[in-house]
Structures are given as structure tokens and as C-alpha cells.
């Protein structure tokens, strides 16, 4: 059984690692289990901050930041649809 913290960490890692389908699937599972969508959005927001830090240190460049933003948008759409 996956705990809430594990699910949030999984979504966080997926976003930071630019794994769109993994992030979407995790968010869908989160919602299907009846968890608070705002809690997941907060975790994803933290992931975007991490992406920003990677950009600042030149580990990520603009294309990766844009991909992360698209993933964030996709997960937000999943949440708003439910």
C-alpha cells in the first residue's frame, strides 16, 4: 500500500525528473483515492521550485524548465477534471 507521503514524493520526483506520464498517473491515483488535491498541488509546486534551482545551477536549461511547466499544467488539468 502506498502512503500519502510516498505518493507525493513519487509525483515530486516524476516532475523534477521530467517524467510526465509518471507524474500524471500518480496524480490520478492520488485523486482516485480521495486525497486532498491541494496537498498534491503543494508538493508539485515544491517540485517546480526544485526545477528552478536546477536551472539556476545550470543543471537544467530552458527546455527542461518548459517541459516541467508543461507537466505541471498537465497534472493541474487532471486535478481540475476530478
SETOR-378138 format. One record per residue: x, y, z of N, C-alpha, C in turn; residue number from 1. Coordinates in Angstrom, 3 decimals. Layout:
BEGIN
[atom [X; Y; Z]; [X; Y; Z]; [X; Y; Z]; NUM]
...
***
This chain:
BEGIN
[atom [0.849; -1.191; 0.000]; [0.000; 0.000; 0.000]; [0.889; 1.247; 0.000]; 1]
[atom [0.562; 2.160; -0.846]; [1.333; 3.387; -0.967]; [0.749; 4.447; -0.036]; 2]
[atom [1.595; 5.033; 0.787]; [1.133; 6.070; 1.700]; [1.029; 7.403; 0.969]; 3]
[atom [0.362; 8.342; 1.617]; [0.223; 9.672; 1.020]; [1.585; 10.317; 0.795]; 4]
[atom [2.466; 10.200; 1.787]; [3.796; 10.804; 1.644]; [4.570; 10.178; 0.493]; 5]
[atom [4.463; 8.864; 0.348]; [5.153; 8.190; -0.757]; [4.607; 8.650; -2.101]; 6]
[atom [3.294; 8.827; -2.176]; [2.689; 9.280; -3.431]; [3.132; 10.700; -3.770]; 7]
[atom [3.178; 11.563; -2.769]; [3.621; 12.941; -3.014]; [5.079; 12.960; -3.454]; 8]
[atom [5.916; 12.143; -2.815]; [7.330; 12.070; -3.200]; [7.479; 11.527; -4.622]; 9]
[atom [6.649; 10.556; -4.960]; [6.707; 9.970; -6.306]; [6.349; 11.012; -7.364]; 10]
[atom [5.303; 11.782; -7.111]; [4.903; 12.841; -8.046]; [5.979; 13.925; -8.118]; 11]
[atom [6.535; 14.267; -6.967]; [7.610; 15.262; -6.901]; [8.794; 14.822; -7.763]; 12]
[atom [9.248; 13.589; -7.533]; [10.395; 13.064; -8.300]; [10.082; 13.000; -9.789]; 13]
[atom [8.864; 12.587; -10.120]; [8.485; 12.484; -11.530]; [8.557; 13.849; -12.205]; 14]
[atom [8.070; 14.875; -11.534]; [8.104; 16.213; -12.123]; [9.545; 16.706; -12.248]; 15]
[atom [10.323; 16.554; -11.201]; [11.714; 17.022; -11.239]; [12.509; 16.260; -12.305]; 16]
[atom [12.204; 14.977; -12.479]; [12.914; 14.165; -13.469]; [12.270; 14.212; -14.855]; 17]
[atom [11.257; 15.045; -15.003]; [10.584; 15.282; -16.280]; [9.906; 14.021; -16.832]; 18]
[atom [9.337; 13.232; -15.948]; [8.634; 12.005; -16.320]; [7.126; 12.282; -16.301]; 19]
[atom [6.640; 12.798; -17.418]; [5.259; 13.286; -17.484]; [4.226; 12.212; -17.157]; 20]
[atom [4.311; 11.065; -17.799]; [3.287; 10.048; -17.588]; [3.277; 9.556; -16.147]; 21]
[atom [4.449; 9.420; -15.559]; [4.557; 9.001; -14.154]; [3.886; 10.032; -13.243]; 22]
[atom [4.111; 11.301; -13.511]; [3.502; 12.361; -12.710]; [1.986; 12.339; -12.854]; 23]
[atom [1.505; 12.211; -14.075]; [0.060; 12.191; -14.324]; [-0.580; 10.979; -13.662]; 24]
[atom [0.027; 9.816; -13.821]; [-0.523; 8.596; -13.226]; [-0.586; 8.690; -11.707]; 25]
[atom [0.433; 9.259; -11.118]; [0.466; 9.400; -9.663]; [-0.615; 10.373; -9.190]; 26]
[atom [-0.782; 11.464; -9.900]; [-1.827; 12.433; -9.537]; [-3.212; 11.802; -9.703]; 27]
[atom [-3.418; 11.048; -10.760]; [-4.710; 10.368; -10.947]; [-4.997; 9.413; -9.798]; 28]
[atom [-3.993; 8.643; -9.406]; [-4.154; 7.718; -8.295]; [-4.466; 8.471; -7.004]; 29]
[atom [-3.785; 9.575; -6.796]; [-4.000; 10.427; -5.625]; [-5.461; 10.871; -5.558]; 30]
[atom [-5.952; 11.359; -6.668]; [-7.337; 11.843; -6.728]; [-8.312; 10.686; -6.560]; 31]
[atom [-8.058; 9.579; -7.223]; [-8.944; 8.410; -7.142]; [-9.070; 7.882; -5.714]; 32]
[atom [-8.025; 8.076; -4.923]; [-8.058; 7.625; -3.529]; [-8.768; 8.627; -2.624]; 33]
[atom [-9.223; 9.734; -3.206]; [-9.971; 10.725; -2.439]; [-9.116; 11.659; -1.600]; 34]
[atom [-7.858; 11.767; -1.939]; [-6.956; 12.653; -1.191]; [-7.167; 14.107; -1.594]; 35]
[atom [-6.702; 14.998; -0.740]; [-6.860; 16.436; -0.954]; [-6.008; 16.905; -2.133]; 36]
[atom [-6.633; 17.432; -3.179]; [-5.869; 17.872; -4.348]; [-4.901; 19.013; -4.043]; 37]
[atom [-5.251; 19.865; -3.103]; [-4.379; 20.990; -2.762]; [-3.066; 20.482; -2.172]; 38]
[atom [-3.152; 19.411; -1.400]; [-1.953; 18.815; -0.822]; [-0.995; 18.362; -1.925]; 39]
[atom [-1.534; 17.741; -2.966]; [-0.699; 17.307; -4.087]; [-0.159; 18.511; -4.856]; 40]
[atom [-0.991; 19.516; -5.063]; [-0.521; 20.716; -5.772]; [0.645; 21.379; -5.032]; 41]
[atom [0.578; 21.376; -3.702]; [1.677; 21.949; -2.918]; [2.969; 21.174; -3.147]; 42]
[atom [2.873; 19.864; -3.222]; [4.049; 19.033; -3.480]; [4.610; 19.302; -4.879]; 43]
[atom [3.731; 19.428; -5.850]; [4.162; 19.713; -7.221]; [4.771; 21.112; -7.319]; 44]
[atom [4.239; 22.044; -6.542]; [4.802; 23.386; -6.523]; [6.230; 23.347; -5.976]; 45]
[atom [6.430; 22.553; -4.931]; [7.785; 22.379; -4.393]; [8.719; 21.780; -5.444]; 46]
[atom [8.192; 20.866; -6.243]; [8.992; 20.262; -7.308]; [9.395; 21.313; -8.341]; 47]
[atom [8.492; 22.218; -8.648]; [8.833; 23.281; -9.597]; [9.915; 24.196; -9.030]; 48]
[atom [9.908; 24.401; -7.724]; [10.969; 25.186; -7.095]; [12.299; 24.473; -7.268]; 49]
[atom [12.283; 23.152; -7.115]; [13.498; 22.358; -7.324]; [13.979; 22.470; -8.776]; 50]
[atom [13.054; 22.444; -9.714]; [13.410; 22.620; -11.129]; [14.071; 23.988; -11.321]; 51]
[atom [13.521; 25.004; -10.667]; [14.113; 26.342; -10.750]; [15.532; 26.371; -10.206]; 52]
[atom [15.762; 25.649; -9.128]; [17.114; 25.579; -8.561]; [18.073; 24.880; -9.529]; 53]
[atom [17.582; 23.845; -10.184]; [18.412; 23.143; -11.176]; [18.743; 24.081; -12.344]; 54]
[atom [17.818; 24.943; -12.685]; [18.059; 25.926; -13.744]; [19.129; 26.935; -13.290]; 55]
[atom [19.004; 27.385; -12.048]; [19.959; 28.357; -11.524]; [21.386; 27.801; -11.507]; 56]
[atom [21.513; 26.512; -11.245]; [22.839; 25.893; -11.178]; [23.282; 25.348; -12.537]; 57]
[atom [22.493; 25.624; -13.559]; [22.764; 25.219; -14.931]; [22.774; 23.697; -15.110]; 58]
[atom [22.090; 23.000; -14.201]; [21.885; 21.571; -14.387]; [20.756; 21.350; -15.394]; 59]
[atom [19.783; 22.248; -15.357]; [18.702; 22.266; -16.343]; [18.802; 23.562; -17.129]; 60]
[atom [18.321; 23.489; -18.367]; [18.279; 24.671; -19.214]; [16.819; 24.983; -19.531]; 61]
[atom [16.591; 26.009; -20.286]; [15.233; 26.469; -20.551]; [14.311; 25.374; -21.089]; 62]
[atom [14.747; 24.513; -22.004]; [13.838; 23.466; -22.485]; [13.333; 22.542; -21.364]; 63]
[atom [14.204; 22.213; -20.403]; [13.779; 21.364; -19.292]; [12.795; 22.091; -18.385]; 64]
[atom [13.022; 23.375; -18.177]; [12.099; 24.168; -17.361]; [10.731; 24.226; -18.043]; 65]
[atom [10.742; 24.407; -19.352]; [9.475; 24.452; -20.096]; [8.767; 23.095; -20.049]; 66]
[atom [9.522; 22.008; -20.136]; [8.921; 20.671; -20.031]; [8.293; 20.482; -18.657]; 67]
[atom [8.979; 20.918; -17.616]; [8.445; 20.800; -16.257]; [7.158; 21.614; -16.117]; 68]
[atom [7.139; 22.797; -16.717]; [5.936; 23.627; -16.666]; [4.777; 22.946; -17.392]; 69]
[atom [5.054; 22.295; -18.496]; [4.013; 21.565; -19.221]; [3.488; 20.386; -18.403]; 70]
[atom [4.388; 19.703; -17.713]; [3.973; 18.593; -16.853]; [3.108; 19.125; -15.715]; 71]
[atom [3.518; 20.240; -15.135]; [2.733; 20.860; -14.064]; [1.345; 21.220; -14.576]; 72]
[atom [1.280; 21.758; -15.780]; [-0.004; 22.103; -16.390]; [-0.866; 20.851; -16.602]; 73]
[atom [-0.257; 19.779; -17.084]; [-0.994; 18.542; -17.317]; [-1.542; 17.956; -16.024]; 74]
[atom [-0.736; 17.982; -14.974]; [-1.211; 17.442; -13.694]; [-2.301; 18.340; -13.110]; 75]
[atom [-2.182; 19.628; -13.324]; [-3.227; 20.555; -12.859]; [-4.546; 20.300; -13.558]; 76]
[atom [-4.480; 19.983; -14.842]; [-5.697; 19.660; -15.595]; [-6.344; 18.376; -15.062]; 77]
[atom [-5.513; 17.396; -14.719]; [-6.041; 16.144; -14.147]; [-6.785; 16.446; -12.856]; 78]
[atom [-6.198; 17.293; -12.041]; [-6.827; 17.632; -10.761]; [-8.116; 18.410; -10.984]; 79]
[atom [-8.119; 19.351; -11.898]; [-9.309; 20.173; -12.109]; [-10.449; 19.398; -12.765]; 80]
[atom [-10.121; 18.306; -13.465]; [-11.156; 17.488; -14.094]; [-11.922; 16.640; -13.094]; 81]
[atom [-11.303; 16.366; -11.958]; [-11.931; 15.462; -10.977]; [-12.824; 16.197; -10.018]; 82]
***
